[in-house]
């Protein structure tokens, strides 16, 4: 019999040393702020304040998915810089915003059980093109932020694509749902599945929710595998340009 598949590798979350190194790099190698263009490091104090103080609230697409901020202004530019331009130093502050959204989605029960932050997976081709998996990295940063706040949380990359999907950009809400319908499955049994079955509470996480198609499909896949989830969190929420979800 072939050996069982190895469990998915966890992407390390930034720790205290990483935060210190980030500050030193901003001093030694100053770069314009990714949020506003000011020449005060990759994330200026003003944009950091916007990211840290925006009120978390249910998204416009799914009431059970909470977002830390609207997808506009510096928040939009910071997410794009991290996702598309490899500004990895932004993972920590964006992860802290995602952690706030997790707490908002769970309400007073945020610390009632250990949490598994399940990132919505990126397509393999997109990961190869970008050189990193932005959502997995943000999930790791959010789990670290939650642990610093006393909440038992870890990242669990439980989901994978079962078939190719088209680029979601430019698709209507209905087209996005059709494009993703049945596209995700849960990975074979492994340590993350055992943790979920042992009382850990899965929470779906993503960088952005627009129509909710990705989160709906991810929730369906988890539920089909016996891991129902009733909460999701994202860094930002955008108003769908093509009408509401089906």
Secondary structure, DSSP 8 states (H G I E B T S, - for coil): ---------------HHHHHHHHHHHHHS----TTT--SSSSS-HHHHHHHHHS--EE-SS-TTEEEEEES-HHHHHHHHHHHHS--GGGHHHHHHHHHHHHHHHHGGGTTSS-EEEEE----HHHHHHHTS-HHHHHHHHHHHHHHHTT--EEE---EEESS-----TT--HHHHHHHHTT-EEE-SSSHHHHHHHTT-EEEEEEEEESSSHHHHHHHHHHHHTT-----EEEEEE---TT----
